[in-house]
Amino acid sequence: MDITSSPTSESNSIANLVAHIRGAVHSRIEIILLDIPDIRNRDKEFEKGLLMSKEQAVKQTRDAFDLLIQYLEQIKSHPELLMSQPFINLPALTYSQVNNETTALNLMMAMFREIHFHTGQIIYAAKIRKGQLVWKYDK
């Protein structure tokens, strides 16, 4: 099983989850930071058999986290941005747990919840792939 294989017919592959994390960061952070239009194709992120190499997955993950860190650095330098509404004058958000009136603080909390959830799925899929579902603790 490689990163494009799903552990079950009902689950997503590691490639799907990486593409989804990258897409979420694009549509929620990158358009704010870089003022670019939302070009996300969410449905494509979940296509069965999505082709992606391990190197591409690592790059997409790094890109996503670099953008998050960049946005956090901007907020750190300008804490007043926490209560700003970065999407208020943008086209209506689609397929999102946040709306155009959400604050930067709520946006970041939603992003970290989502990334935490999908990272857990990636770890579980990787453990299935490796055939090692039980944690081994040092005693």
N, C-alpha and C positions, 0 to 999 in steps of 0.2 A: 504494500500500500504506500503510495506517495502522497504528497500534500494535496493532490487534486482528487484523491479518493475519499469518499464519505464512509465513516464507520458503519452507518446503517443507511438504508434507503430513505429514511425520514430525516437524516441529519445533514448538516453542511460539512464540507471539507475544510481543511485548514486554509486552503486557497480562497474559498468563499468567505470565510470569516475575516481573513486579512483584507480582502477586497472591500468587504463591508465596513471594517474599521476605517480604512483609507477613505472610502466614500463618505462616511459620516463626518470625518474630520474636514474633508473638502467642503461639504455643503454647510457645515456649521462654523468652521474656523477660517479656512483658506479664503473664502469669499469676503470675509470681514477684513482680514489682514492684507490681502493683496488686491482687493477690489476687482475681482474677476467674476464673470457670470457663473452661475451654478450649472455645470455641465454633467452632473452626476447622472448615471443610469443605474438606479438602485436594483432594478430587476436583473440586470446583467451580473451583478455581484453574487446572485444566488443561483445562477444557471448551473445545472448539473454538468460535471466534466469541465468546469472552468479551467483553462490551461494557465499554469503559472509555475515557474521554476522556483526552487528554494531561494535562489539569488534575488529573483523578482519580489518574492514575499518579504525577504529581509529588507530590501530597498523600500518597498511600500510601507512597511512597518516603521522604518527609520524616518521616512518622509512625514508620516502621520505624527509621530512623536516629536519630531523637530518643529512642526507647525504648532503643536500644543504648547511646547516649551516656549516658543517665540511669543505666542499669545499671552502665556502666563508672565513672561518677562515684561511685556507691554503693560499688563495689569499691575505688576509689581512696581513699575516706574510711575504709574498713574492710577493709584488705588480708587480714585473717583470713578473709574471706568466700571468698577464692579456693579454699580447700580444703573449703568447705562443700558439702553435697549438697542443693541447693534443692528437688529433686523427691522427696526420700526419703519424705515423708509425704503425697504427692499421689497421685491415681489413676495407674495404670500409663500410661506414655507410649505412644502409638501412632505409627506412621509416622515414626519418628525414628531418627537415627543415634546418639542418646544414650539412656541408660536412667535409671531412677529413682535409681541409685546414682552417677551422674556428678557430678563436682565442678563448681563454677562456672567454674573455669579450663578444664576440658575442654569445657564448654558453650560458652564464648566462643571457644575455638579452633575448634570445629565450626561455630559461627555464621559466623565470618569466612571459613572455607574455603568454606562454602556460598554466602555472599554474593559472594565473589570469583568463584566458578565461574559463578553466574547473571548477575552483572554483565558478565562476558565474553560470555555468550550474548546479552545485551541489546545490547552494543556491536556484536557481529557482525551481529545482525538489523538494527540501525540502519544499519550500513554497507551491507548488502544493499539496504535500503530506499532509501538515498541513491545506490546504484549506484557506490559508491566503496570497493572492497575492499582497495585497496593504500594503505598509509600513505605520506604524502608528507613526506619529511624535508627540512629546510632544510640546504643545503650551503654 
